[in-house]
Amino acid sequence: MFDTKQLRKHALECLRLQADCMQLSKAAPNRNLQMHFVDMAQFWGALAVSGPSENAGPELLKAGMKTS
């Protein structure tokens, strides 16, 4: 099980990656790349909320593919 400090560290790292992806989307030279970074930002934001788990990444990725 994860302790509070690990959960907070995980959430902050995911939020940092989300912010990085949003910045990259603004600087991307074409629409496809912009959308890719926006999608990745949404992924990292969802992962921050869901918390760390062994299957969190693959589960979120599959869910994102179904809604796209």
FENQUINOR-V868526 format. One record per pair of residues at least 12 apart in sequence whose C-alpha atoms are under 7 Angstrom apart, sorted by the first residue. I is the first residue (numbers start at 1). J is the second residue. D is the distance in Angstrom with one decimal. If there is no record, write none. Layout:
# FENQUINOR-V868526
I_J_D, I_J_D
This chain:
# FENQUINOR-V868526
7_51_6.5, 10_48_6.8, 10_52_6.8, 11_48_4.4, 11_49_7.0, 11_51_6.8, 14_44_5.2, 14_45_6.5, 14_47_6.7, 14_48_5.1, 15_44_6.6, 15_45_6.1, 15_48_6.3, 17_44_6.5, 18_41_4.2, 18_42_7.0, 18_44_5.2, 18_45_5.9, 19_41_7.0, 21_37_5.1, 21_38_6.6, 21_40_6.5, 21_41_5.2, 22_37_6.4, 22_38_6.1, 22_41_6.1, 24_37_6.5, 25_37_5.1, 25_38_6.2, 43_60_7.0
